[in-house]
């Protein structure tokens, strides 16, 4: 989960920028990292975010992305959006863990069959 911002986007809404930073700090304390990138000229963006920036300029900031998909633009993600995407990330991690466990069991099973 990445949030792109600029000095201009921060100063447009100091209250929401402060709320968002507090949320990011709480998540960090809980072991969840939200990448916050300060944009200077848009070169820091990629994918859909870069396309939006080339069309709209700094007006699209702040912008939140996950896996190069724009979640929100022109505002900080709400706390609910952060919670929702953390749930998605946890599900993806659990799925990868399960897939890794399944591969390990398959390899061990093959080794047993060869020995038996």
C-alpha positions as CSV (number, residue, x, y, z in Angstrom):
1,X,0.0,0.0,0.0
2,X,1.6,3.2,-1.1
3,X,0.5,6.8,-0.7
4,X,2.0,9.5,-3.0
5,X,1.8,13.1,-1.8
6,X,3.5,16.4,-2.4
7,X,4.1,19.5,-0.3
8,X,1.2,21.1,-2.1
9,X,-1.2,18.3,-1.4
10,X,-0.3,18.2,2.2
11,X,-0.9,21.9,2.6
12,X,-4.3,21.8,0.9
13,X,-5.7,19.8,3.8
14,X,-3.5,19.9,6.8
15,X,-6.2,18.4,9.1
16,X,-6.7,15.3,6.9
17,X,-3.0,15.0,6.3
18,X,-2.5,14.9,10.1
19,X,-5.2,12.4,10.6
20,X,-3.7,10.2,7.9
21,X,-0.2,10.5,9.4
22,X,-1.5,9.5,12.8
23,X,-3.1,6.4,11.2
24,X,0.1,5.5,9.5
25,X,2.0,5.8,12.8
26,X,-0.5,3.5,14.5
27,X,-0.3,1.0,11.7
28,X,3.5,1.1,11.9
29,X,3.4,0.4,15.6
30,X,1.2,-2.6,14.8
31,X,3.7,-3.9,12.3
32,X,1.9,-2.7,9.1
33,X,3.9,-0.5,6.8
34,X,2.2,2.1,4.6
35,X,4.7,3.5,2.1
36,X,4.4,7.3,1.9
37,X,6.3,8.9,-1.0
38,X,6.8,12.6,-1.4
39,X,6.5,13.4,-5.1
40,X,8.6,16.1,-6.6
41,X,7.8,15.8,-10.3
42,X,5.8,12.6,-10.8
43,X,8.7,10.5,-11.8
44,X,8.2,8.5,-8.6
45,X,4.9,7.2,-9.9
46,X,4.3,4.1,-12.1
47,X,1.4,2.4,-13.8
48,X,-2.1,3.8,-13.4
49,X,-0.8,6.4,-10.9
50,X,1.7,7.8,-13.5
51,X,-1.0,8.0,-16.1
52,X,-3.3,10.0,-13.8
53,X,-0.4,12.3,-12.8
54,X,0.4,13.0,-16.5
55,X,-3.3,13.9,-17.1
56,X,-4.0,15.9,-13.9
57,X,-0.7,16.9,-12.5
58,X,-0.4,17.5,-8.8
59,X,-4.2,17.8,-8.5
60,X,-4.5,14.0,-8.3
61,X,-2.3,14.0,-5.1
62,X,-2.5,12.6,-2.5
63,X,-3.1,9.3,-4.2
64,X,-3.2,5.8,-2.7
65,X,-2.3,2.7,-4.7
66,X,-2.0,-1.0,-4.1
67,X,-0.3,-3.3,-6.6
68,X,-0.2,-0.4,-9.0
69,X,-4.0,0.1,-8.9
70,X,-5.3,3.5,-7.7
71,X,-7.4,3.2,-4.6
72,X,-8.2,7.0,-4.2
73,X,-6.9,10.2,-5.7
74,X,-7.0,13.8,-4.6
75,X,-7.5,12.8,-1.0
76,X,-6.0,10.6,1.6
77,X,-7.4,7.1,2.1
78,X,-10.0,7.0,4.9
79,X,-9.3,4.8,8.0
80,X,-11.9,2.4,6.7
81,X,-10.1,2.1,3.3
82,X,-6.8,1.4,5.2
83,X,-8.6,-1.3,7.2
84,X,-10.1,-2.8,4.1
85,X,-6.8,-3.0,2.2
86,X,-5.0,-4.4,5.2
87,X,-7.6,-7.2,5.2
88,X,-6.8,-7.8,1.5
89,X,-3.1,-7.9,2.2
90,X,-3.6,-10.4,5.0
91,X,-5.7,-12.6,2.8
92,X,-3.1,-12.5,0.1
93,X,-0.4,-13.4,2.6
94,X,-2.4,-16.2,4.1
95,X,-3.1,-17.6,0.6
96,X,0.7,-17.5,-0.3
97,X,1.5,-19.2,3.0
98,X,-1.1,-22.0,2.3
99,X,0.3,-22.4,-1.2
100,X,3.8,-22.7,0.2
101,X,2.7,-25.2,2.8
102,X,0.9,-27.3,0.1
103,X,4.1,-27.3,-2.1
104,X,6.2,-28.4,0.9
105,X,3.8,-31.2,1.7
106,X,3.8,-32.4,-2.0
107,X,7.7,-32.4,-2.0
108,X,7.8,-34.4,1.3
109,X,5.2,-36.8,0.0
110,X,7.2,-37.5,-3.2
111,X,10.4,-38.1,-1.1
112,X,8.5,-40.6,1.0
113,X,7.2,-42.4,-2.0
114,X,10.7,-42.7,-3.4
115,X,12.0,-44.1,-0.2
116,X,9.1,-46.5,0.2
